[in-house]
């Protein structure tokens, strides 16, 4: 299966789950984004490192980094290799001397460690096809004002009366509201119109 390199786009509050956050990853050579729900502690560990802040006491991921460096162990890559029932599965590849091993990991922990070790984050083309969401503006219609009000579509056949710009606005709103089921329907409709 083809590996696809990802970058961290950012973190935001989850509007559907109290105390949760959304980690947004984006493919390096494309536009697809992968939103992943993570806990508050993991979000804090990622945010602190992204902002180059120093916690007063070492966080668990910082302790792991110190431990690994002390024994000359490196994390060479992280891969999000499976998406099943809404759960992302990840592995971290560690190398120490001549030995290389893959360890199962929660995706949030794998990303927090990847940032600290400065190693790449990958996913598979299959995971990206399942979870990837494209956010793009229709350049031709982006400045065209809406001439009518509308209610948000809930089913695939409700899309016919909307312009591409309106569908894109609904997609952006669905992603912001973390309604990924609706976002995938909107994404599919936009893809269908591009053909």
Secondary structure, DSSP 8 states (H G I E B T S, - for coil): --EEEEEEEEEEE-SSSTTEEEEEEEETTSSEEEEEEEEHHHHHHHHHHHTT---SS--HHHHHHHHHHHTTEEEEEEEEEEEETTEEEEEEEEEETTEEEEEEEEHHHHHHHHHHHT-EEEEEHHHHHHH-EE----TTTTT----S------SGGG-TTS-HHHHHHHHHHHHHTT-HHHHHHHHHHHHHHH-
